[in-house]
């Protein structure tokens, strides 16, 4: 696999090279020190994945992501040393199209978890096909169960898209909201705090055995899959283990189909890969209102494209209309408990 590295810091470059040299399947094809050089190199030799250092110059890294995604799109993994010092720029960069983030100390020894964590992250990301959505399998339809629930799934570009959707929901929003965002678990806490600042609803990391409450936003916060254990109880499940993304949007959607009969609203936002497409189709077949973000407003038109191939969405909307559409659907629904 061909890896590009973009950083102006010699220590970061040497650390990343040392880690990559330990795995024969990865080759560093080029190195760039700034945005212009990265864009030029990417145009001449697109990598399978770009490692973009954020230490020292986070604003420059955000601009690099924006220009790469606008001019020569390719998968980007952000590399930071301090989560706390870079949380704002991290979410800006992910909102601009970066796939994920990993924290790697400068003195990462190959025998320590930092090097292993980076290699594991690369292996997971490179399992995905950039811009492809072939062979999406729809599971066998299970009998739906009973009530009103909003589901949001997102990947690359997701934080900004999720903030846009949540900002449309009022304080008296009558449905619980469950979010699966493809992001490393260590960044979910800061992201939940950031999202809560963008809207009027409380945003929390979902805990095992949480009871769903209208007007509360629950974010998947582990590498295991966030699912429903019954009509109103959240839980985590390790299986299936082989999925490229953990937690999986599909696994959440499949579990909702088992317990809810009416009042489900599900939306797939910008992102890479195809996670969520099969689950969205399943929910549409069960009578849910299913939405996807359109091509024009998606930072990465991967997940919505996969859903389009399955005809999984009842409506395809620009990002600025998804939140209001969900708000109005919740208001017009005859909310009825089935206890």
C-alpha positions as CSV (number, residue, x, y, z in Angstrom):
1,X,0.0,0.0,0.0
2,X,1.3,3.4,-0.9
3,X,1.4,5.9,1.9
4,X,2.1,9.7,1.7
5,X,3.3,11.7,4.6
6,X,2.6,15.5,5.0
7,X,4.4,17.2,7.8
8,X,6.9,20.1,8.3
9,X,8.3,18.5,11.5
10,X,11.3,16.2,11.1
11,X,10.6,14.3,14.4
12,X,7.1,13.5,13.3
13,X,8.3,12.4,9.9
14,X,11.0,10.1,11.4
15,X,8.5,8.6,13.8
16,X,6.0,7.8,11.1
17,X,8.7,6.4,8.8
18,X,10.0,4.2,11.6
19,X,6.6,2.8,12.3
20,X,5.8,2.2,8.6
21,X,9.1,0.4,8.0
22,X,8.1,-2.2,10.5
23,X,5.3,-3.4,8.2
24,X,6.4,-4.6,4.7
25,X,3.0,-4.0,3.1
26,X,3.3,-0.2,3.5
27,X,5.6,2.0,1.3
28,X,6.1,5.7,1.7
29,X,5.8,7.0,-1.9
30,X,6.3,10.7,-1.2
31,X,6.7,13.3,1.6
32,X,5.4,16.9,1.5
33,X,6.2,19.7,3.9
34,X,3.3,22.1,3.1
35,X,-0.2,22.3,1.4
36,X,1.0,23.3,-2.1
37,X,3.5,20.5,-2.2
38,X,1.0,17.9,-0.9
39,X,-1.6,18.9,-3.6
40,X,1.0,18.8,-6.4
41,X,2.3,15.4,-5.3
42,X,-1.2,14.0,-4.8
43,X,-2.1,15.1,-8.4
44,X,1.0,13.3,-9.8
45,X,0.9,10.2,-7.7
46,X,-2.3,9.7,-5.6
47,X,-1.5,7.6,-2.5
48,X,-3.7,4.9,-1.1
49,X,-3.7,6.9,2.1
50,X,-2.2,10.2,3.4
51,X,-0.9,10.7,6.9
52,X,-1.2,14.4,7.8
53,X,0.6,15.7,10.8
54,X,-1.3,18.4,12.9
55,X,1.3,19.2,15.5
56,X,2.4,22.8,15.6
57,X,0.3,24.0,12.7
58,X,-3.2,22.8,13.0
59,X,-4.7,25.6,10.9
60,X,-2.4,24.7,8.1
61,X,-3.4,21.0,8.4
62,X,-7.1,22.0,8.1
63,X,-6.4,24.0,5.0
64,X,-4.5,21.1,3.5
65,X,-7.5,18.8,4.0
66,X,-9.8,21.3,2.4
67,X,-7.6,21.7,-0.7
68,X,-6.9,18.0,-1.1
69,X,-10.6,17.1,-0.9
70,X,-11.5,19.9,-3.3
71,X,-8.8,19.3,-5.9
72,X,-7.3,15.8,-5.6
73,X,-9.5,13.8,-3.1
74,X,-7.8,10.9,-1.3
75,X,-8.1,9.2,2.1
76,X,-6.5,11.3,4.9
77,X,-5.6,10.2,8.4
78,X,-4.8,13.0,10.8
79,X,-1.8,12.4,13.2
80,X,-1.7,14.4,16.4
81,X,0.4,14.3,19.5
82,X,-2.1,16.0,21.8
83,X,-5.9,15.5,21.6
84,X,-6.7,18.3,24.0
85,X,-4.6,20.9,22.3
86,X,-6.0,20.1,18.9
87,X,-9.7,19.1,19.4
88,X,-11.1,22.2,17.6
89,X,-9.0,21.8,14.4
90,X,-9.4,18.0,14.5
91,X,-13.2,18.4,14.1
92,X,-12.7,21.1,11.5
93,X,-10.4,18.8,9.5
94,X,-12.8,15.8,9.8
95,X,-15.6,18.1,8.8
96,X,-13.6,19.0,5.7
97,X,-13.1,15.4,4.7
98,X,-10.4,13.7,6.8
99,X,-11.3,10.1,7.6
100,X,-10.1,9.7,11.1
101,X,-7.5,10.8,13.7
102,X,-4.9,9.0,15.7
103,X,-2.6,10.1,18.5
104,X,1.0,9.1,18.1
105,X,3.8,10.3,20.5
106,X,7.0,11.5,18.9
107,X,9.0,8.9,20.7
108,X,6.7,6.1,19.7
109,X,8.7,2.9,20.0
110,X,7.6,0.0,17.8
111,X,7.2,-2.2,20.8
112,X,4.8,0.2,22.4
113,X,1.0,0.5,21.7
114,X,1.4,3.8,19.7
115,X,3.1,2.1,16.8
116,X,0.8,-0.8,16.8
117,X,-2.3,1.4,17.1
118,X,-1.2,3.3,14.0
119,X,-0.6,0.1,12.0
120,X,-4.0,-1.2,13.1
121,X,-5.7,2.0,12.1
122,X,-4.0,1.9,8.6
123,X,-5.1,-1.7,8.2
124,X,-8.7,-0.8,9.0
125,X,-8.9,2.3,6.7
126,X,-7.2,0.5,3.8
127,X,-9.8,-2.2,3.9
128,X,-12.3,0.4,2.6
129,X,-12.5,1.2,-1.1
130,X,-12.2,4.9,-1.7
131,X,-15.4,6.0,-3.6
132,X,-16.6,2.5,-4.2
133,X,-19.8,0.9,-3.1
134,X,-20.0,-2.4,-4.9
135,X,-21.6,-5.7,-3.7
136,X,-23.7,-4.2,-1.0
137,X,-25.7,-7.0,0.5
138,X,-29.2,-6.5,2.0
139,X,-29.9,-8.8,4.9
140,X,-33.0,-10.9,5.1
141,X,-35.9,-8.8,6.3
142,X,-36.9,-9.4,9.9
143,X,-40.3,-8.7,11.2
144,X,-40.4,-5.1,12.6
145,X,-41.4,-4.3,16.1
146,X,-42.8,-1.3,17.8
147,X,-42.3,3.5,18.3
148,X,-40.3,7.4,17.4
149,X,-36.5,7.4,17.0
150,X,-34.0,9.4,15.0
151,X,-30.8,7.7,13.7
152,X,-27.8,9.5,12.2
153,X,-24.8,7.8,10.5
154,X,-21.7,9.6,9.2
155,X,-18.1,9.1,8.4
156,X,-15.7,11.5,6.6
157,X,-17.0,15.1,6.9
158,X,-19.4,13.9,9.6
159,X,-18.8,16.3,12.5
160,X,-19.8,19.4,10.6
161,X,-22.7,17.6,8.9
162,X,-24.0,16.3,12.3
163,X,-23.7,19.8,13.8
164,X,-25.8,21.1,11.0
165,X,-28.5,18.5,11.5
166,X,-28.6,18.8,15.3
167,X,-28.7,22.6,15.2
168,X,-32.2,22.3,13.7
169,X,-33.7,20.4,16.6
170,X,-35.5,22.4,19.3
171,X,-35.1,21.9,23.1
172,X,-38.5,20.1,23.2
173,X,-37.5,17.6,20.5
174,X,-39.8,14.6,21.0
175,X,-37.5,11.8,19.9
176,X,-34.2,10.4,21.1
177,X,-31.3,10.6,18.6
178,X,-28.7,7.9,18.2
179,X,-25.4,8.8,16.3
180,X,-22.8,6.5,14.9
181,X,-19.8,8.5,13.6
182,X,-16.8,6.8,12.2
183,X,-14.1,8.2,14.5
184,X,-11.6,6.8,17.0
185,X,-13.2,6.2,20.4
186,X,-10.8,8.4,22.2
187,X,-12.1,11.5,20.3
188,X,-15.8,10.8,20.9
189,X,-15.9,12.6,24.3
190,X,-14.5,15.9,22.9
191,X,-16.7,15.6,19.8
192,X,-19.8,15.1,22.0
193,X,-18.9,18.3,23.9
194,X,-18.4,20.2,20.7
195,X,-21.7,19.0,19.2
196,X,-23.6,20.0,22.3
197,X,-22.2,23.6,21.8
198,X,-23.6,23.6,18.2
199,X,-27.3,23.0,19.2
200,X,-29.8,22.9,22.0
201,X,-29.9,19.2,22.8
202,X,-27.8,17.4,25.4
203,X,-25.2,15.1,23.7
204,X,-23.7,12.2,25.6
205,X,-21.7,9.1,25.0
206,X,-24.0,6.1,25.0
207,X,-23.5,3.7,28.0
208,X,-24.5,0.1,28.2
209,X,-28.0,-0.2,29.5
210,X,-28.9,3.5,28.8
211,X,-32.6,4.0,28.5
212,X,-33.6,6.1,25.5
213,X,-35.1,9.5,26.5
214,X,-36.7,11.9,24.0
215,X,-34.6,15.0,23.4
216,X,-31.3,13.4,24.2
217,X,-28.5,12.6,21.7
218,X,-26.6,9.4,22.2
219,X,-23.2,8.9,20.5
220,X,-21.5,5.5,20.0
221,X,-18.4,5.7,22.2
222,X,-16.6,2.4,21.9
223,X,-15.0,0.2,19.3
224,X,-17.8,-2.3,19.8
225,X,-21.1,-1.9,18.0
226,X,-23.8,0.3,19.5
227,X,-27.2,-1.6,19.2
228,X,-30.6,-1.8,20.8
229,X,-31.0,-4.6,23.3
230,X,-34.8,-4.1,23.4
231,X,-37.2,-1.3,22.4
232,X,-35.6,1.4,24.6
233,X,-32.3,0.1,25.9
234,X,-28.9,0.6,24.4
235,X,-26.0,-1.7,24.6
236,X,-22.7,-2.7,23.0
237,X,-21.9,-5.9,21.1
238,X,-18.5,-7.1,20.0
239,X,-19.7,-9.2,17.1
240,X,-19.3,-9.2,14.1
241,X,-15.6,-8.5,14.6
242,X,-14.6,-8.5,10.9
243,X,-16.2,-5.3,9.9
244,X,-13.9,-2.5,8.6
245,X,-15.6,0.1,10.9
246,X,-16.3,-0.4,14.5
247,X,-18.8,0.7,15.6
248,X,-21.0,0.0,12.5
249,X,-23.9,2.1,11.4
250,X,-25.4,-1.0,9.8
251,X,-25.4,-2.9,13.1
252,X,-27.3,-0.1,14.8
253,X,-29.9,0.0,12.0
254,X,-30.3,-3.8,12.0
255,X,-31.0,-3.7,15.7
256,X,-33.6,-0.9,15.4
257,X,-35.4,-2.9,12.7
258,X,-35.8,-5.7,15.3
259,X,-37.6,-3.6,17.9
260,X,-39.3,-0.6,16.3
261,X,-42.3,-0.8,14.0
262,X,-43.3,2.9,13.5
263,X,-41.8,6.3,13.9
264,X,-38.2,5.6,12.8
265,X,-36.4,8.4,10.9
266,X,-32.9,7.5,9.7
267,X,-30.4,9.6,7.8
268,X,-27.0,8.8,6.2
269,X,-24.7,11.7,5.9
270,X,-21.3,12.3,4.1
271,X,-18.7,9.6,4.4
272,X,-16.4,7.0,2.8
273,X,-17.4,3.4,2.3
274,X,-20.8,1.8,2.4
275,X,-21.5,1.2,6.1
276,X,-25.2,2.0,6.8
277,X,-26.5,1.5,3.2
278,X,-27.9,-2.0,3.7
279,X,-29.4,-1.1,7.1
280,X,-31.0,2.0,5.6
281,X,-32.7,-0.1,2.9
282,X,-33.9,-2.5,5.5
283,X,-35.5,0.4,7.5
284,X,-37.1,1.8,4.4
285,X,-38.7,-1.5,3.6
286,X,-40.1,-1.5,7.1
287,X,-41.7,1.9,6.5
288,X,-39.2,4.3,8.1
289,X,-38.5,7.7,6.7
290,X,-35.0,7.3,5.3
291,X,-32.9,10.2,4.1
292,X,-29.5,10.7,2.5
293,X,-27.3,13.7,1.9
294,X,-27.0,14.6,-1.7
295,X,-23.8,14.5,-3.8
296,X,-23.4,18.2,-4.0
297,X,-23.2,18.9,-0.3
298,X,-21.3,15.7,0.7
299,X,-17.6,16.1,1.6
300,X,-17.2,12.5,0.5
301,X,-20.0,10.9,-1.6
302,X,-19.3,7.3,-0.5
303,X,-21.9,6.2,2.0
304,X,-24.8,8.2,0.4
305,X,-23.7,6.8,-3.0
306,X,-23.9,3.2,-1.6
307,X,-27.4,4.0,-0.3
308,X,-28.4,5.4,-3.7
309,X,-27.4,2.2,-5.4
310,X,-29.8,0.3,-3.1
311,X,-32.5,2.9,-3.5
312,X,-32.4,3.0,0.3
313,X,-33.5,6.7,0.7
314,X,-37.1,7.9,0.6
315,X,-35.6,11.4,0.1
316,X,-32.2,12.7,-1.0
317,X,-31.6,16.2,0.4
318,X,-28.9,18.9,0.6
319,X,-27.4,19.1,4.1
320,X,-29.2,22.3,5.1
321,X,-32.6,20.6,4.6
322,X,-32.0,17.4,6.5
323,X,-32.3,18.8,10.0
324,X,-35.5,20.7,9.3
325,X,-37.0,17.7,7.5
326,X,-36.4,15.5,10.5
327,X,-37.7,18.2,12.8
328,X,-41.0,18.5,10.9
329,X,-41.4,14.7,10.6
330,X,-41.0,14.3,14.4
331,X,-43.6,17.1,15.0
332,X,-46.1,15.6,12.7
333,X,-45.9,12.1,14.0
334,X,-48.6,10.8,16.3
335,X,-46.2,9.8,19.1
336,X,-47.6,6.7,20.8
337,X,-45.9,4.4,23.2
338,X,-46.3,0.7,22.9
339,X,-45.4,-0.6,26.3
